[in-house]
Amino acid sequence: PCSREKIQRAARQVTKGPVGVGLAFIHHVWEILKMNGEAPSLDEFKHQLLELSRQNQVHLERIEAPYAFDPKDIQESQISDGQTAFAFMRIERAA
């Protein structure tokens, strides 16, 4: 599993998507981890993010305006906790 710190470090490296508002598509973060040789499968990564979210270690965000984004980005990033669908994670700035 990837640590919270590795995930946030990867999130800060994402350059596409809504990063200007402090969000990254989940699959863009996974792609950075994969490029660095630090990623499990995308499904495992999504499962891990849900677990970290339940522990308040990462913050996942819903898709508020899906029409504003590439449907492929939404589809590849989307995860659900059974009640809510998420596609973004909040990027925490380095201390």
Secondary structure, DSSP 4 states (H G I P E B T S, - for coil): ---HHHHHHHHHH--SSSGGGTEEEHHHHHHHHHHTT----HHHHHHHHHHHHHTTSS-EEE-S-GGGS-HHHHHHH-EE-SS-EEEEEEPPPP-
